[in-house]
């Protein structure tokens, strides 16, 4: 590890090779920050612009099935063209009246220009939106923080024995001090966790875990790189038209292919409904009876963070006969369990292991997902859905890679002993962030992690709910907890995997 105070168990040669390949595959352009730091040479969305390129076919028209390409040119705050890449840009094509939207694929040409390519999937108007999430200089700061300051989030644990109690600091990585460490690295998964040892109590006396303060640890002037409305999640204007009119698909006309984008979108919205592009057809489960018929006789186990807890809450609200069993769990932390006796439906939720940014959780409830999967019998009556991303963003990407590798090994063991088990992975999502929130949980960290997540589980018999594109393509604002219309579409994708021939 490149962090001198991070201690990890050694990887197998196979996992170490995979880690190196993953790190190479997600390499991001780097830059040297000027000293003193000034905004003048950084990307300015107000000076930058995008241009819709003419259609590639003759006649000057766009048709369903074509691809629309947009050229984006970045300029600095002095109006000078940028000559290097590395800015984080999001793009979307949408029609609010039709409830239509699709995420674009952004290609960095590493010279200050970028392309955004969109699949044209509906007839009528299609409006282009391009947004600067972070300039390369902000990305450079975010990269440094995760590498040099992986302990900028403080976590605490209470230790207690009889009338004696003491609180100490805990984390994935702890700086060496005169105080000895309690090592809580999981023996089965290898996931690391440490606490400073209490002065008068043993390491066995730890009873809970909770989040403390956050220390951004920025250098002078770096806060200027993270200004909402200035250079963080700001729309870029069009130089010319910002929309096109899409005509019906022409018979016998070959579809346009883009040499700059390897794959199209996983899906798109039309009339507010998510439609998959290829793969499983997404059915609509609009009634409680349709949902309960699909889940009849099923055990649905949800593991991860609060973004998959939303699915548990959706089922609870949508199914009046699904009664939550009182486990006396702490609110929002869980674990949760709900039963529908008549239809033999079980739905559970359990948080993943630390790091967890919660107010309080008992150490007895700190369970790693891989260990939980190893405890499942599995089978055709079992559905497992996983969402592990948001709480690991403030740490070196190697922490996330190793967490996913241990979960993948458990998924492979589960599918080996019970091939009929359905395993579904929910990706991360873009979020709304202030300057402080961006420094711990920026979308750049999530983009980085999203590539790793897809690569680690590629080739396995698992299904993907592409929450990332489902949020990018939607007109509603980004939120770490997506709003109900998006959650409904996610659950419909999940249910379509469980019951590919049913709907209602």
N, C-alpha and C positions, 0 to 999 in steps of 0.2 A: 504494500500500500504506500501511496505517496504521502500520507499523513503520518508524521513521525509518532504521534501519540495514539494512533488507532491500532488496536491489537486484534488480529483475526486468526482463526485457525487456517492452516495451510490447505490449499485446494488440491484436489486430484489433478494429475497432469491433463486429463481430458477437460475438466472444468476450467483450469487455468488457461488452456488454449482457447476455449470458448470465450472466456472473459476478454482475452487480448483481441480476438476477432470482433467481439461486440464493441469494444472501445474504439477499434479502428473504423468500424462501420458507422459510428455516430460522431466521428470527428467533426468539429465545428471550426470555422475560420477563427483565427485569433488576431488580436491587434495589440499594440502597445499604447497605453493611455498616456497622453501628454502630461507633462508636469511643469507648471500647475494645470489642473484639469479645467477645460473650458468647453462650453457647449458649441462654440463656433464651428468646430470641425466635425461635429457629430450629426447624424441624420436628423433632418427636420421634416416631419410630415407635411408641414404647411408649404414648404418650398418644393416638395417632391410631387410627382404626378404619375398617372398611368394612362396608357393609350390602348384602345381596342384595335387590334390588328385586323386588316381586311380578311374576309373569308378566303380559304384556300382554293375553293372550287370556283368555277366560272359563274358569271351571272350576278355576283355580288350579294348573294343571299345566304343566310344561315338556315339550316334545316335540322329537325330533330335527328339525332345520331351524329351530328358534326361535333367538332370541338372548337371552342372559342378560346383564342389566345390573347392575353393582355400583356403588354410590355410595361414594366414599372421602372422608373428612373428615380434614383434617390439623390437628393441634394442636401448640403449642410445648411446651417443657420445663416450663412453668408450668401446662400444661393449658388454655391459652387458645386459642380457634380461630384458625387462620391466616386472613388476609383477602386474601392475594395468591397467585398461582400460581408456576410455574417449578420445582417439585420434579421430579426425575426418578424415575418409578415404572415398575416392570415388573409385569406380571400374567400369570398362567397358570391354565388350567383343566386338571385332570388326574385320572386314576384309575390308581393304581399297579398294582392287581391286573390291570387290563385292558391295561397298558402303553400307556395312552392319554394324550394331552396336546395342548393347543393354546394358542398365545400369544393374549393379549388385546390389544385396542387401547385405549390410555389416552387420554382427552380431558381437557385442562386447561381448567377453567371460569374460571381466573384470579381466583378469589375464595377460594382455600383448599380448594375441593372439586374432585374429579376423578371421572370416570366410567371404568369399565373395561367393555368390551363383549366378549362371547365368543360365538362360533358354537357351537351344541350339535350335535355331530357323531357322538355314539355314545349307545347306550342304557345306562342304569344310573347309578351314582353319578358325580358330577362335583364335585371339590373345588376351591375358589377359593383362589389364592395371590396376594397382593399384597405387593410388596417396595419399600421406599424405597431407591433406589440412592444419591441425593444430595439434600440440601435445596437450595433455590434459592441459599442463601448459599454453599454449596460450589461450585455451578455458576458463580457470579459470580467466585470465585477461579480456577477452571479457565479461564474465558474470559480473565481478565486475564493469566494465566501465558502462554497461547499468543500473546497480543497483545504483551505487554511483555517476555517472557523466552523468545523462540523459540530462543535459544541455550543453554537450561539443560541440554541434553544435549551433552556434549563429544565430538567425534569427532577422531581424529588420523590423520595420514598420515606415513609414513616416506619421506624423500627420501634418495637415495643415489647417489653417483658415485665410483667407485673406492673408496678407503679412507675417503672423507668421507661422513658420514651425519648427518641432522638430522631431528627430529620437530617438526611444528607442528600447531596446532589448525585444524580444518576445520568447516564447517557450511553450511546453506542461507543463514543470515544471520550475518554476523560484524560485531562492533562495530568502528568505525574506531579505529585506533591509529596510532602512528608507523610501524608495520611495514606494508610494501606487501602487497597481496593477489595471489594466483594465482587467476585466474578460469577455472574449469572448466565454465562454463555450456555445456550441449550445443548445438552449432551448429544441429542439426536440430530438436530438440524444444523448445529454449528453457528446459529445466529447469536451475535455478541450482545451482551448488556452488562454494564458495570455500575456500581455505586461506590462512593467513598464509604469506607467502613466507619460505623459509629464508634465513638471513643470508648463507650462503656457497654456496648451490646454486641452480640455475635451477628454474623451475616444471616443466620437463620431466623432472626427476629423481624425481618422485613414483612410488613403487612399490607402496604398499598403502594400505589403509583399515581402521580399526578403531574400536570404540566406547571412549570413556573414561568418566569419572564423570558422575553426574547431580546437578545442584544444584537443589533444589526452589525456593529463593528465596521462601519464605513470609514474610509479615509476622507481627507478634506475635499470638499466640493463634489464628492461622488453622489450625494443626494440629488444633485441637479439632473442626473441621468434617469431619475425615476419620478417624473412629474405627470400626474394625470392631466389630460387635456393639452399637454405640451409635447411629450415624446414617449408616452406610454399608452398603448391601446387607443391610438388616434387614427381616424380615417384619413386616407390620402385622396386628394381630389382627382377628377378626370380631366385630361387635356383634350377636350372634345366630348363626344357623346359618352354617357356612362351606361347606356343600355342598348340592347339590340332587339329586333323582332325575329322570333324563330318561326319558320314556316314548317308545315307538315313534312314528315319524312317522304322523300321521293322514292318511287318504285325503281328498283334496279340500280340505284345509286349506291356505290360502296361507301361505307362509313369512313369518316376522316380519322386518321391515326396521327397521333403526335409523337414525334421522335424524342421529345424532351421529357415525356412522362411515361413511366413504365406501366402504370396501372391507373385505372379510372377510380371513381368513387365507389364505396361499398353500398351506397344507397342515396336516396334523395327524398325530399318531402313533396307531396302533391296533395292539395286540399287538407293540409295539416297532418297527413298520414305518411309514415315512413315506408318507403318501398325499397326493397333490396334490389341491387343490380347484380343479377346472377345469384346462384345458391338458393337457399330456402326461401320460399314465398312467405311474406309476412301476412298472416291472417289477422283479422280484427276480432278481439275478444271483448265485446262491448257490454256484456251482461254478466252478472254474478253467476248465473247458471252456466254460461259458456266457459267461464274460468274454472268453476268447480268441477265441471265435467272433464275438462282437460287435466286437472290435477287429481282427479279421483284415484285413490289408491297410491298416491305418490308421497314420498318424503323429499322435501325441498330444503336443502341446507345452504344457507347464505353465509359466507365467510368474508371478512374484510373490514371495511371502514363504514363511516356513516353514509357514503354514497350508495352502498348496496343495502344498508339498513332501510333506505327509502323504498326498496322493493318489498321488504317485509311490511312496512307501513302501508304500502299500496294494497297488498293482499289483505291486510287486516281491514282496511276501509272498504274494499271491493267485495269481500265475502262475509256477509252477516253471520254465517254459521261457523266461521273460523274464530274460535275463542282463544284469547291469549291466556296462557297458564301463568299464574303469578309466581315467578321465581325469586321475588323480592330483589330484583336486579336494580342497580342504579339507573336512573333515567338517562336515555340516549346511549348508555354504554352497553347494556345487556349483561348476560345473554338473554335472548328472548325465545319463547316457544309458543306456538299457537296450534290448536287442534280443531279439526272438523270431524267429529266422531262418525256422523252419518255417512260422510263420503270418504272416510279413512284418509284424511289429508293431514300431514304434519309439515309445518314450516318453522324453521329455526333460523336464528341469526346469532353469530358470535364474532366479536372483534378479533382482528389479527393481533399477533404479539407486538411487544414494544419495538420501536418507538410509537407511542400513542399520545396524541395531544388531547387529553381529556382532563376534566376537573378531578376525577377520582375513580380509581378502579382497584379492586382488591387483588393482591398478587395471586391469589388462588384462581382468579379468572383470567390471568394472563396466559393465553394458550397460543402457540404457534400453529398456523394453518396446516403445515405439513404434518404435524403430530395429530391434529384433529382428523385429517384425511386418512391417516394410518389406522384410526380407530373405527372407520366406517366399513360396514360389510359390503355396501354397494349392490348394484344390480339394476335391472330394468325398471324397478320402482323408485330409484334414487336419482335425484337431480342435485348437482353441486354447482353453485355459482360463486365466483371469486372476484373480489375487487381489492387489489392491493396497490396503492400508488401515492395517495395524497400525503400520508404521514411520513413517507420516506423521502420526500423531495428535498428537505434541507440537508441531506447527507451526501457524501461522495457516492457517485453512481455505482461504484463497486458494491456498496452495501445493498443496493436494490438488486443488482445482478445476482448476488449470492442468495438473497432471500428468494428470488424467483427460481433459481436453480434447485434449492431445497424443496420448494413447492412442486416443481416439475417432477422431481424424483418421486414424490409422494403420489402425484397424479398418475405417473406411469405404473407404480405399484398397484394403485386402485384399479386402473383399467386392465392390468394383467390378471388380477384375481376376479374382477367383475366387469367384463367387457361391455355389458349392457348399460353401465352407468353413464349418464349424460353429464358432461363437465362443460360449463360455460364460463368464459372469461369476460368480465366487463372492463373496458379500457377506461383510462382517465378522461377528464374533461377540462376544457378551458374554464377559467374562473374569473370573477371580478376581484381586482385587487387594488388596494391603496399602495402608496410607496412602501410602507412598512411590510405589508402583506406580500408584496412582490419579492422582497428580499429573502423571504423564507420559502415561498410557495409559488413562485412565478410560473407562468405558462411555459417558459423556456425549459425549466426543469421537467415539466410534464411532457413536452415534446420529446426531450431526450429519453425519458423513461418509457414513453409510448413505443418508440422504436425498439427498445430493449425487450419490452413485454411481448410484442408481436414476434420478434426473432426467437425468443426463448421457447415459446409454445408452438412455433411453426412446425408443421409435420406431425404433430400429435393429433389424436382423435378427440379434439376439443372444438367447441363452437365459440364464436366471438360476437359479443354485442358491442358494436362500434360506437360507444357513447361519445367518443371524440368527434367523429364526423356528424353524429346526430345533434350535437350541440353547436358545432361550427355552422352547420347548414340552416339552423333554426333562426327565426327572427327575434326570439326572446333573448334578453341579455344573458351573457355568460354568468354562471353561478356554480360554485363548488357543489351545491345541492341543486341540480337542475329543477326547474319548475314542473308542476304536474303534467302539462301536455307532453313534455319530453319523456318523463318517467313512464307515462302510459304507453308511449311508443316503444320504449325499451322493454317494458314488460310484455308487450305484444310480440316482440322479437323472441324473447325468452320462451313464451308460451308456444310460439310457432315451431321452435326447436323441439319442445316437449311433445306437441301434438301437431305434426306437419299437415294433417289432413282436416283439422278441425278449425272452427271459428264460429262467430255468431255475433 
